[in-house]
Amino acid sequence: MLLRILKPFVIIGFAFGSTAAFAAAQQPQAAPQQATPEAASGKTSKAAAESTEKGHLKSPYADFAKVADEGHKKFMAAGCNGCHGGGGGGGMGPPLTNEVWIYGKDDDTLFRLVALGSDGLKAHGYARKGSENVVGPMPAMGEVVKTDDDMWKIIAWIRSVNPSSASASAASPPPAE
């Protein structure tokens, strides 16, 4: 009895699901978004940090304000706000809005710090230059922030909320060790 009552609903559900799947398959697929050639090397942020010679990572975004909003969205999506706050004002992690930069504020150092974490950065020969009260080390986010372009956009947003960091993007990179 129950089977006889449910059978029309099962048939209608199957037909609707099949029709929806067929219709979706017939829709033209959007072309994948391409990053501008100068904006990305095509590497993951972790791979770029591990394979690029020290001092040679440089942001492709000279005008960081143009991509800052997109960078903030990526900052939030990666969960950076959990430690640094939604506006970069800090929390259990250091604020991104003050003038203290524990390892430095140049492009190369910031990229590697986020991708490799503070322990990974030290393992690559970088030393602390400042101090902040924080709960623990910066975790490696190179697996979370997937592409180097996404990483540069996050750094662009950091520079937009902290003008004191922007002068470092034009400065010479740290000497290779």
C-alpha positions as CSV (number, residue, x, y, z in Angstrom):
1,M,0.0,0.0,0.0
2,L,2.7,2.5,1.0
3,L,4.7,1.6,-2.1
4,R,1.7,2.3,-4.3
5,I,1.3,5.8,-2.7
6,L,5.0,6.7,-2.9
7,K,5.7,5.4,-6.4
8,P,4.3,8.5,-8.3
9,F,6.5,10.8,-6.1
10,V,9.6,8.8,-6.7
11,I,8.9,8.9,-10.5
12,I,8.3,12.6,-10.5
13,G,11.4,13.2,-8.4
14,F,13.6,11.1,-10.7
15,A,12.2,12.8,-13.8
16,F,12.7,16.3,-12.3
17,G,16.3,15.4,-11.2
18,S,17.1,14.0,-14.6
19,T,15.7,17.0,-16.4
20,A,17.6,19.4,-14.2
21,A,20.8,17.5,-14.8
22,F,20.3,17.4,-18.5
23,A,19.5,21.1,-18.7
24,A,22.6,22.0,-16.7
25,A,24.7,19.8,-19.0
26,Q,23.4,21.7,-22.0
27,Q,24.3,25.2,-20.6
28,P,27.4,26.7,-22.2
29,Q,30.3,26.6,-19.7
30,A,31.9,29.9,-18.8
31,A,35.5,30.2,-19.7
32,P,37.8,29.8,-16.7
33,Q,39.0,33.1,-15.3
34,Q,42.6,33.9,-16.3
35,A,44.8,35.9,-14.0
36,T,46.8,38.6,-15.8
37,P,50.2,37.2,-16.9
38,E,52.1,39.7,-14.8
39,A,49.9,38.9,-11.8
40,A,50.7,35.3,-11.2
41,S,53.4,32.8,-11.9
42,G,50.9,30.0,-12.0
43,K,52.4,28.5,-8.9
44,T,50.7,27.8,-5.6
45,S,51.7,30.3,-3.0
46,K,53.6,27.6,-1.1
47,A,55.5,26.5,-4.2
48,A,56.4,30.1,-5.0
49,A,57.7,30.7,-1.5
50,E,59.7,27.5,-1.5
51,S,61.2,27.7,-5.0
52,T,61.9,31.4,-5.5
53,E,65.3,32.7,-4.5
54,K,65.3,34.7,-1.3
55,G,64.6,38.4,-2.0
56,H,63.0,37.8,-5.4
57,L,59.3,37.7,-4.6
58,K,57.8,41.0,-5.7
59,S,54.1,42.0,-5.9
60,P,52.8,42.5,-9.4
61,Y,50.3,45.1,-8.1
62,A,52.1,48.4,-8.0
63,D,48.7,50.1,-7.5
64,F,47.6,47.8,-4.6
65,A,44.4,49.8,-4.1
66,K,42.9,48.4,-7.3
67,V,42.9,44.8,-5.9
68,A,42.5,45.6,-2.2
69,D,38.8,44.8,-2.0
70,E,39.3,41.5,-3.7
71,G,42.3,40.9,-1.4
72,H,40.1,41.5,1.7
73,K,37.6,39.0,0.5
74,K,40.4,36.4,0.1
75,F,41.7,37.4,3.6
76,M,38.3,36.7,5.1
77,A,37.7,33.5,3.0
78,A,41.1,32.1,4.1
79,G,40.2,32.7,7.8
80,C,42.9,35.2,8.5
81,N,40.4,37.3,10.4
82,G,40.3,34.6,13.1
83,C,43.6,35.8,14.4
84,H,44.1,39.2,12.8
85,G,40.6,40.5,13.0
86,G,38.3,41.4,10.1
87,G,39.8,44.8,9.7
88,G,43.4,43.7,10.5
89,G,43.4,45.2,13.9
90,G,44.6,42.1,15.6
91,G,43.3,39.6,18.2
92,M,45.3,36.6,19.2
93,G,47.5,37.4,16.3
94,P,49.3,40.7,15.8
95,P,47.6,43.7,14.3
96,L,48.3,44.3,10.6
97,T,47.5,48.0,11.0
98,N,50.4,49.2,13.3
99,E,54.0,49.9,12.4
100,V,55.5,46.8,14.1
101,W,56.5,44.2,11.5
102,I,58.1,41.2,13.3
103,Y,60.0,39.9,10.4
104,G,59.9,42.9,8.0
105,K,57.4,44.5,5.7
106,D,58.9,44.0,2.2
107,D,57.0,42.0,-0.4
108,D,59.3,38.9,-0.2
109,T,59.1,38.6,3.6
110,L,55.4,39.1,3.8
111,F,54.7,36.6,1.1
112,R,56.9,34.0,2.7
113,L,55.6,34.7,6.2
114,V,52.0,34.0,5.2
115,A,52.8,31.0,2.9
116,L,55.3,29.3,5.1
117,G,54.4,30.5,8.6
118,S,56.8,32.0,11.1
119,D,58.5,28.7,11.8
120,G,59.0,28.0,8.1
121,L,60.2,31.6,7.5
122,K,62.9,31.1,10.2
123,A,63.9,27.8,8.7
124,H,64.6,29.7,5.4
125,G,67.0,32.0,7.2
126,Y,64.8,35.0,8.1
127,A,65.2,36.5,11.6
128,R,62.9,38.5,13.9
129,K,63.2,42.2,13.7
130,G,60.5,43.2,16.1
131,S,58.2,41.9,18.8
132,E,54.4,41.7,19.4
133,N,52.4,40.0,22.1
134,V,50.8,37.0,20.3
135,V,49.3,33.7,21.4
136,G,51.5,31.5,19.1
137,P,53.4,31.3,15.8
138,M,51.9,32.3,12.5
139,P,50.6,29.2,10.9
140,A,51.7,28.3,7.3
141,M,48.8,29.4,5.0
142,G,50.4,28.3,1.7
143,E,47.9,25.4,1.5
144,V,44.9,27.6,2.3
145,V,45.8,30.6,0.0
146,K,46.1,28.5,-3.1
147,T,47.7,30.8,-5.7
148,D,50.4,33.3,-5.6
149,D,48.0,35.8,-7.2
150,D,45.6,35.3,-4.3
151,M,48.5,35.9,-1.9
152,W,49.5,39.1,-3.6
153,K,45.9,40.4,-3.4
154,I,45.8,39.7,0.3
155,I,49.1,41.6,0.7
156,A,47.7,44.4,-1.4
157,W,44.8,44.6,1.1
158,I,47.2,44.7,4.1
159,R,49.0,47.5,2.4
160,S,45.7,49.4,1.9
161,V,44.9,49.2,5.6
162,N,48.5,50.0,6.7
163,P,50.0,52.8,4.7
164,S,53.3,52.4,6.7
165,S,53.8,49.0,5.1
166,A,53.4,50.3,1.5
167,S,56.8,52.0,1.4
168,A,58.4,48.6,1.8
169,S,56.9,47.3,-1.4
170,A,59.2,49.6,-3.4
171,A,62.2,49.1,-1.1
172,S,64.9,46.7,-1.9
173,P,64.4,43.1,-0.8
174,P,66.4,41.7,2.2
175,P,69.9,40.5,1.3
176,A,70.2,36.8,0.4
177,E,72.0,34.7,2.9
